[in-house]
Amino acid sequence: MRKKLVFLSMAALLFMKCFEPNNITGSDDVITYSNTVFEVTETASSSSYLTASGTVENTGLTSFYAPWYVEADFYADSTYDFKLGGEKYMITFSLEPDEKTGWELKFSSNLYQPSDYPNFAVKNLRAYKEHD
């Protein structure tokens, strides 16, 4: 009986590991720019939106060609226990290596009142390009 319980526990853990979340807000069928440095410079909560803004720097050796996107997950607070959703921002110009630009994400949802989350936090920022 004990061996069976250990086996079932190990099988359950292996099964859960196979379906572990990938921390991607949008599609994983995109070209992700991995050579990026993100900085969140401001967050604000209003009656209509949760807004996060900041900068992204291309630290790689190749350009990011337009259009490309910045996205992030929005959480109720900095414990990152309750995800409200995600948002993306389209950038319509190229970003050369060693260049930096700004971004702004505005999150709204019919499920949540933005003003209820004045201490919200963002995480899982990424830059990507959709396949042509």
C-alpha positions as CSV (number, residue, x, y, z in Angstrom):
1,M,0.0,0.0,0.0
2,R,2.8,2.4,0.9
3,K,4.7,1.7,-2.4
4,K,1.4,2.4,-4.3
5,L,0.9,5.7,-2.5
6,V,4.5,6.8,-3.2
7,F,4.1,5.8,-6.9
8,L,0.8,7.7,-7.2
9,S,2.4,10.8,-5.5
10,M,5.3,10.7,-7.9
11,A,3.1,10.3,-10.9
12,A,0.9,13.2,-9.9
13,L,4.0,15.5,-9.4
14,L,5.3,14.5,-12.8
15,F,1.9,15.1,-14.4
16,M,1.7,18.6,-12.8
17,K,5.2,19.4,-14.0
18,C,4.3,18.7,-17.6
19,F,1.5,21.3,-17.4
20,E,3.4,24.0,-15.5
21,P,2.5,27.5,-16.7
22,N,4.9,29.1,-19.1
23,N,4.5,32.7,-17.8
24,I,3.4,34.0,-21.2
25,T,0.4,36.4,-21.4
26,G,-0.3,36.0,-25.1
27,S,0.6,33.4,-27.6
28,D,3.7,31.3,-27.4
29,D,3.7,31.2,-31.3
30,V,5.7,34.4,-31.6
31,I,9.3,35.4,-32.0
32,T,10.5,36.5,-28.6
33,Y,13.3,39.1,-28.3
34,S,15.3,37.8,-25.4
35,N,18.0,40.5,-25.4
36,T,15.9,43.1,-23.5
37,V,16.1,45.0,-20.3
38,F,12.8,46.3,-18.9
39,E,12.3,49.0,-16.4
40,V,8.9,49.8,-14.9
41,T,9.0,53.5,-14.1
42,E,5.4,54.2,-13.1
43,T,2.2,52.5,-12.1
44,A,-1.2,54.1,-11.6
45,S,-4.7,53.0,-10.8
46,S,-7.9,54.9,-11.9
47,S,-11.6,54.1,-12.1
48,S,-11.1,52.8,-15.7
49,Y,-7.6,51.4,-16.0
50,L,-4.5,50.0,-14.3
51,T,-1.6,51.6,-16.1
52,A,2.1,50.6,-16.1
53,S,4.8,52.4,-18.1
54,G,8.5,52.2,-18.4
55,T,11.3,51.5,-20.8
56,V,12.7,48.6,-22.8
57,E,16.3,48.4,-24.1
58,N,17.5,46.3,-27.0
59,T,20.7,44.8,-25.6
60,G,21.1,42.4,-28.5
61,L,23.0,42.5,-31.8
62,T,20.0,42.7,-34.1
63,S,17.2,45.2,-34.6
64,F,13.6,44.8,-33.5
65,Y,11.5,45.4,-36.6
66,A,8.1,47.0,-36.6
67,P,5.5,46.1,-35.6
68,W,6.7,44.5,-32.4
69,Y,5.0,44.3,-29.0
70,V,5.6,44.7,-25.3
71,E,3.4,42.7,-22.9
72,A,3.1,42.0,-19.2
73,D,0.9,40.3,-16.6
74,F,-1.1,42.4,-14.2
75,Y,-1.4,41.1,-10.6
76,A,-3.5,42.4,-7.6
77,D,-0.4,43.2,-5.7
78,S,3.3,42.4,-5.4
79,T,2.7,39.0,-3.9
80,Y,1.8,37.9,-7.4
81,D,-0.7,35.4,-6.1
82,F,-3.8,36.7,-8.0
83,K,-3.4,37.4,-11.7
84,L,-5.9,39.9,-13.0
85,G,-4.9,39.4,-16.7
86,G,-2.4,40.7,-19.2
87,E,-2.0,43.4,-21.8
88,K,0.2,44.2,-24.8
89,Y,1.4,47.4,-26.5
90,M,2.3,47.7,-30.2
91,I,5.4,49.6,-31.2
92,T,5.3,50.8,-34.8
93,F,9.0,51.6,-35.3
94,S,12.2,49.6,-35.2
95,L,14.6,49.6,-32.2
96,E,18.3,49.3,-33.0
97,P,20.8,47.5,-30.8
98,D,21.7,49.6,-27.7
99,E,18.6,51.8,-28.2
100,K,15.9,52.3,-25.6
101,T,12.2,53.3,-25.9
102,G,9.2,53.8,-23.7
103,W,6.0,51.7,-23.4
104,E,2.7,52.0,-21.7
105,L,0.2,49.2,-20.9
106,K,-3.4,49.9,-19.9
107,F,-5.3,47.1,-18.4
108,S,-9.0,47.0,-18.0
109,S,-11.5,44.1,-17.4
110,N,-15.2,43.6,-16.9
111,L,-14.3,41.3,-14.1
112,Y,-12.4,43.7,-11.9
113,Q,-12.8,47.3,-10.8
114,P,-9.3,48.9,-11.4
115,S,-9.6,51.3,-8.4
116,D,-9.9,48.2,-6.1
117,Y,-6.2,47.4,-6.9
118,P,-4.2,50.6,-6.1
119,N,-1.2,48.4,-5.2
120,F,-1.2,46.3,-8.3
121,A,2.0,44.9,-9.8
122,V,3.2,43.9,-13.2
123,K,5.5,40.9,-14.0
124,N,6.5,38.7,-16.9
125,L,7.4,41.5,-19.3
126,R,8.5,40.5,-22.7
127,A,9.2,41.9,-26.2
128,Y,8.1,39.9,-29.2
129,K,7.2,40.0,-32.9
130,E,4.3,38.1,-34.4
131,H,5.1,35.7,-37.3
132,D,4.6,37.2,-40.7
